[in-house]
Amino acid sequence: MPTKCLLYYITDGSAFLGDEATRRRRLIEKIRDAAHAAVNYIQLREKKSSTRELEALAREAVAVVRETSRSKTALLINSRTDVALGIEAAGVHLRSNDVSPQDVSAVWKCGAGAPAREFSPRAPLIGVSCHSPEEVAKAAVNGATFAVFAPVFEKKDVAPTGLNLLKEACLANIPVLALGGITLANAQSCLEAGAAGIAGIRLFQENDIATVVKQLRG
């Protein structure tokens, strides 16, 4: 597989076993491992956390990424532009029905009261969840950095899009990362369909990340 394959670890701290403190510790350890392995992007996607809990976790996560990756890994916050600005993350990941990338860029530019961003880029990195080639094309027009196309192979109660629609989505003028039932066995087929990289939760979280990265990048 190509050495330039983009890799995107999407977190789910609730999937770890143990009490809340144990799950949090294991999540931070996994984020550190991902940064060490030079995963391109990490999305902090802790849906069950309150705003205060998310902000505290995000501050710890961004500190770990900075001290570990030497700026090779970018931390994005799921949907919450305000939290991303407040903790000086590299950007945000937007749901398909979220605000537009253009809105995020406008808010980011004015800073919305956030402190000077020493580590964050002037323009945010913006990932967008997409479920059709049309949504990918729209994300490209609206200024997203990359699109995450899902579910390619599987998702509970949702029909998979399959490789043909992934191939069509990859014709848009934007990097497209494949998500949904991606394994080391089928990742190559996604890249052959035109995907710029691979996104995953279980792929990274349930395996040794260094090993996964080595195999995905050959």
C-alpha positions in Angstrom: 0.0 0.0 0.0 1.2 3.5 -0.7 3.4 5.3 1.9 1.3 8.5 1.4 -1.9 6.7 2.4 -3.7 9.1 4.8 -4.8 7.6 8.0 -7.5 8.8 10.3 -8.2 7.4 13.8 -11.7 8.2 15.1 -11.9 7.7 18.9 -14.6 6.0 20.9 -13.6 6.0 24.6 -16.9 4.3 25.6 -15.7 1.1 23.8 -12.9 0.5 26.3 -13.6 -1.7 29.3 -13.4 -0.5 32.9 -14.6 2.4 34.8 -14.6 6.0 33.6 -11.1 6.8 34.7 -9.7 3.6 33.1 -11.5 4.3 29.8 -10.1 7.8 29.8 -6.6 6.6 30.5 -6.8 4.0 27.8 -8.1 6.5 25.3 -5.3 8.9 26.0 -2.8 6.0 25.6 -4.3 5.1 22.3 -4.1 8.7 21.1 -0.5 8.8 22.1 0.2 5.6 20.2 -1.5 7.0 17.1 0.6 10.2 17.3 3.8 8.1 17.8 2.9 6.1 14.7 2.4 9.3 12.7 -1.3 8.8 12.0 -2.3 11.9 9.9 -5.5 12.8 11.7 -7.2 11.9 15.0 -10.8 12.8 15.5 -11.9 13.2 19.1 -15.4 11.8 18.8 -16.7 11.4 22.4 -20.4 11.9 21.9 -21.4 11.0 25.4 -19.2 13.6 27.0 -20.6 16.9 28.4 -19.1 20.1 27.0 -16.9 20.4 30.2 -15.7 16.8 30.0 -15.0 17.1 26.2 -13.0 20.3 26.7 -10.9 18.8 29.5 -10.3 15.6 27.5 -9.5 17.6 24.4 -6.9 19.7 26.2 -5.2 16.6 27.4 -5.4 15.0 24.0 -4.0 18.0 22.1 -1.1 18.2 24.6 -0.3 14.6 24.1 -0.4 15.0 20.3 1.9 18.0 20.4 4.5 16.4 22.7 4.5 13.1 20.8 4.1 13.8 17.1 6.1 16.9 16.5 3.2 18.3 14.4 2.9 15.2 12.2 -0.5 14.4 13.6 -3.5 16.8 13.6 -6.2 16.6 16.3 -9.7 17.4 15.1 -12.8 17.8 17.3 -16.0 16.2 16.2 -18.6 18.9 15.3 -17.6 21.4 18.1 -15.9 24.4 16.5 -16.1 26.3 19.8 -14.2 23.5 21.6 -11.6 23.2 18.8 -10.9 26.9 19.0 -10.8 27.0 22.8 -8.2 24.2 23.1 -6.2 25.2 20.0 -6.9 22.0 18.0 -6.0 21.8 14.3 -9.6 21.8 13.2 -12.9 20.1 13.2 -14.8 17.2 11.8 -18.3 18.0 10.6 -21.3 15.7 10.3 -23.1 15.5 6.9 -25.9 17.7 8.3 -23.7 20.1 10.3 -22.7 23.7 9.5 -20.8 24.2 6.3 -17.0 24.3 6.1 -17.3 27.9 5.0 -19.1 28.8 8.3 -16.3 27.1 10.2 -13.6 28.9 8.3 -15.4 32.2 9.0 -15.7 31.6 12.7 -12.1 30.3 12.9 -10.8 33.4 11.1 -12.4 35.8 13.7 -11.3 33.5 16.5 -14.6 33.8 18.5 -12.7 35.0 21.6 -10.1 32.2 21.5 -6.5 32.9 22.6 -3.8 33.3 20.0 -3.3 29.9 18.3 0.4 29.2 18.6 0.1 25.6 17.3 -3.0 25.7 15.1 -2.8 26.7 11.5 -4.3 30.0 10.4 -6.9 28.0 8.5 -8.6 25.0 10.1 -8.4 21.5 8.9 -12.0 20.5 8.1 -13.2 16.9 7.6 -16.7 16.2 6.5 -18.7 13.0 6.8 -20.3 12.0 3.4 -22.6 9.2 2.4 -22.9 9.8 -1.3 -20.8 11.1 -4.2 -23.0 14.2 -4.3 -22.2 15.0 -0.7 -18.5 14.6 -1.4 -18.8 17.0 -4.3 -20.6 19.5 -2.1 -17.9 19.2 0.6 -15.3 20.0 -2.0 -17.1 23.1 -3.3 -17.7 24.3 0.3 -14.0 24.2 1.1 -13.5 21.1 3.2 -10.0 19.7 3.6 -11.1 16.2 3.0 -14.2 14.0 3.0 -14.8 10.7 4.9 -17.0 8.5 2.8 -19.0 5.8 4.6 -20.1 3.2 5.2 -18.1 1.4 2.5 -18.6 -2.1 3.8 -20.7 -2.1 6.9 -22.5 -0.1 9.6 -25.3 -1.3 11.9 -28.7 -0.8 10.3 -27.3 1.1 7.3 -26.7 -0.4 3.9 -23.1 -0.2 2.7 -22.3 2.0 -0.2 -19.8 -0.4 -1.7 -16.7 0.2 -3.8 -18.4 1.4 -6.9 -19.9 4.5 -5.1 -16.6 5.0 -3.4 -14.9 5.1 -6.7 -17.4 7.6 -8.0 -17.0 9.8 -4.9 -13.3 9.8 -5.4 -13.7 11.7 -8.7 -14.4 14.9 -6.7 -11.6 17.4 -6.3 -11.0 16.6 -2.7 -9.1 13.7 -0.8 -11.6 11.0 0.1 -11.0 8.6 3.0 -12.9 5.3 3.2 -14.7 4.4 6.4 -17.0 1.6 7.5 -15.9 -2.0 8.0 -12.4 -1.3 6.8 -9.9 -4.1 7.7 -6.3 -4.8 6.8 -7.7 -7.4 4.3 -10.0 -5.0 2.4 -8.2 -1.6 2.7 -6.3 -2.1 -0.5 -9.5 -2.4 -2.5 -10.5 1.0 -1.2 -7.2 2.6 -2.2 -7.5 0.9 -5.7 -11.0 2.5 -6.0 -9.3 5.9 -5.6 -9.4 6.6 -1.8 -6.7 8.8 -0.5 -6.6 7.0 2.8 -8.4 5.0 5.4 -10.4 6.1 8.4 -11.5 3.8 11.2 -12.5 3.3 14.8 -12.1 -0.4 15.5 -9.3 -0.8 13.0 -7.1 1.4 15.1 -8.6 1.1 18.5 -8.8 -2.7 18.7 -5.4 -3.4 17.3 -1.8 -2.3 17.8 -1.7 1.0 16.0 2.0 0.8 15.0 1.3 -2.5 13.4 -1.8 -1.3 11.5 0.1 1.8 10.2 3.0 -0.3 9.1 0.8 -2.6 7.1 -1.4 0.1 5.6 1.6 2.1 4.5 3.6 -0.9 3.4 
